[in-house]
Amino acid sequence: MMLIDGRFPAGGHTNSAGVEAAVRIGDIRDDATLERYLRGRLATTGRVDAAFCAHVAALANPTDAVLGVIDSEYSARMLSPQLRDASRRFGRQLLRAGSTVWSGPIVDAVARSQSDAHQPVVLGAFVAAAGGTPDNAAALSFHHLAAAVTSAAIRLLGLDPMTVAAVQARVGCEVDQWMVDAELWATSPVAELPACGGSLTEILAEDHGRWDARLFVA
Amino acid sequence: MGRRSDCCASPVKGHGSIVVASGGPTCRSTLHSSYSEPPFSIRQCGERILVAASAAAPVGGDALTLDIAVLTGAHANIGTVASTIVLPGPTGAPSRMSTRCTVGVDAHLEWVGEPTVSVIGSDHTITTTVDLDQSATCRVVEEVSLGRSDELSGRLRLVLRIERGGRPLVHHDETFGPNVAGSGSVVSVGDARHVVSEVLVGVDAGQSRVTMFEGCRVGWLPVADDVVMMLGVGPNRPAVRAAVASIRP
């Protein structure tokens, strides 16, 4: 439960998942355009993150080599350097906060990675350390993204939180169609995990990372 | 009119292969061998090796494969003669085109295809994999036009995976079309009609940069010190090509 709590000090409140850039150029303006955006993010980067999170959650005590391959595969799916840096930063913050609560071989293995682990890798490790399943990990990952998108939209546009909660619930139900893949993601070769993305997701994230004044890291 | 099963031609299951060898220091791009079934017609044209379409394909239901091997020391400059128009088939079945490339020691692959045009009602997947030797380099350019003039596009999925020495450099899987989740938003390509992606391996990647140019957005995105993914989206081909040109070093 703590892992999905927005008050858990893992830096999640600084991630808008691209919403800040989308609002700036008018792509997200209201509930309808927020819903369109959320649906697209969950179907693309959301599936990638959930798949990697589920995959890691199924590992008991991974070697450095295994985690190295996972790191390479995830990085290859994240084309924007700004996004990659942000993902490692969120991973580092989550690792620092989570390590005060959970421990275990997989957390130790992730902690000794040569480079800071990506956020979905760290999240998957904590799910495993907490005794969760790949299914739990995928659900958590989707929830993290949905919460990042919707809470950022509320802060940036002043949308009605009740209406936005309804948007999140409505789109969240559609996630079930991918959740059935969680067990497959847990056992698939990592090279075969989803690589869904969007061109403007990467381009705008790179641009956003260079703004002089912004509220969110990504 | 006859029944559908009576009037429809069978889907095309075409295959082609290209093997490029080095002909020595003065000629590093020799078509060593090739094999082509319709719709592929493969020819060496000066320095380039070109794939021409000898039949209308892909149409829904078609499954096309093209294998490219660039042997040790060779520099292969391969492309297509004309745009590829992706048409829906009579049964609604999806079509696919898979290109598998292997690039050997000290070899280079230049793969620059003309645009793929997704026609309304079509459902097409393009999968391109490039397996580079650790010493190999490449430039892979893919362009898509999302619909003919004043028409919506069909569903078009582009999958690109490039490995070097067995390690992934780029793995990008993007689906376009009016019924795709997030369509019309900046998760995908917004209201853009033309998309260019270009991967360069073996260059000085330098710093990332993003530009807005004549209604286009283009990113120069280093994924390693010597590997760049360039992505560009915009209203039409001339505008996107100009924007892409503006961001090159």
Chai-1 contact restraints between the chains, C-beta under 6 A:
chainA,res_idxA,chainB,res_idxB,connection_type,confidence,min_distance_angstrom,max_distance_angstrom,comment,restraint_id
A,A22,B,V186,contact,1.0,0.0,6.0,A-B,restraint_1
A,D27,B,S185,contact,1.0,0.0,6.0,A-B,restraint_2
A,D27,B,V186,contact,1.0,0.0,6.0,A-B,restraint_3
A,R36,B,S185,contact,1.0,0.0,6.0,A-B,restraint_4
A,Y37,B,S185,contact,1.0,0.0,6.0,A-B,restraint_5
A,Y37,B,V187,contact,1.0,0.0,6.0,A-B,restraint_6
A,R39,B,A181,contact,1.0,0.0,6.0,A-B,restraint_7
A,R39,B,G182,contact,1.0,0.0,6.0,A-B,restraint_8
A,G40,B,A181,contact,1.0,0.0,6.0,A-B,restraint_9
A,G40,B,G182,contact,1.0,0.0,6.0,A-B,restraint_10
A,G40,B,S185,contact,1.0,0.0,6.0,A-B,restraint_11
A,G40,B,V187,contact,1.0,0.0,6.0,A-B,restraint_12
A,R41,B,V187,contact,1.0,0.0,6.0,A-B,restraint_13
A,A43,B,A181,contact,1.0,0.0,6.0,A-B,restraint_14
A,S72,B,R167,contact,1.0,0.0,6.0,A-B,restraint_15
A,S72,B,P168,contact,1.0,0.0,6.0,A-B,restraint_16
A,E73,B,P168,contact,1.0,0.0,6.0,A-B,restraint_17
A,A76,B,P168,contact,1.0,0.0,6.0,A-B,restraint_18
A,A76,B,L169,contact,1.0,0.0,6.0,A-B,restraint_19
A,A76,B,V170,contact,1.0,0.0,6.0,A-B,restraint_20
A,A76,B,H171,contact,1.0,0.0,6.0,A-B,restraint_21
A,R77,B,H171,contact,1.0,0.0,6.0,A-B,restraint_22
A,L79,B,L221,contact,1.0,0.0,6.0,A-B,restraint_23
A,L79,B,M229,contact,1.0,0.0,6.0,A-B,restraint_24
A,S80,B,L221,contact,1.0,0.0,6.0,A-B,restraint_25
A,P81,B,S208,contact,1.0,0.0,6.0,A-B,restraint_26
A,A195,B,H171,contact,1.0,0.0,6.0,A-B,restraint_27
A,A195,B,D173,contact,1.0,0.0,6.0,A-B,restraint_28
A,C196,B,D173,contact,1.0,0.0,6.0,A-B,restraint_29
A,G197,B,H172,contact,1.0,0.0,6.0,A-B,restraint_30
A,G197,B,E174,contact,1.0,0.0,6.0,A-B,restraint_31
A,G198,B,V187,contact,1.0,0.0,6.0,A-B,restraint_32
A,G198,B,S188,contact,1.0,0.0,6.0,A-B,restraint_33
A,S199,B,V189,contact,1.0,0.0,6.0,A-B,restraint_34
A,S199,B,V195,contact,1.0,0.0,6.0,A-B,restraint_35
A,S199,B,L231,contact,1.0,0.0,6.0,A-B,restraint_36
A,S199,B,V233,contact,1.0,0.0,6.0,A-B,restraint_37
A,L200,B,V186,contact,1.0,0.0,6.0,A-B,restraint_38
A,L200,B,V189,contact,1.0,0.0,6.0,A-B,restraint_39
A,L200,B,G190,contact,1.0,0.0,6.0,A-B,restraint_40
A,T201,B,V187,contact,1.0,0.0,6.0,A-B,restraint_41
A,I203,B,V210,contact,1.0,0.0,6.0,A-B,restraint_42
A,I203,B,R217,contact,1.0,0.0,6.0,A-B,restraint_43
A,I203,B,G219,contact,1.0,0.0,6.0,A-B,restraint_44
A,I203,B,L231,contact,1.0,0.0,6.0,A-B,restraint_45
A,L204,B,V186,contact,1.0,0.0,6.0,A-B,restraint_46
A,E206,B,S208,contact,1.0,0.0,6.0,A-B,restraint_47
A,E206,B,V210,contact,1.0,0.0,6.0,A-B,restraint_48
A,E206,B,G219,contact,1.0,0.0,6.0,A-B,restraint_49
A,D207,B,V210,contact,1.0,0.0,6.0,A-B,restraint_50
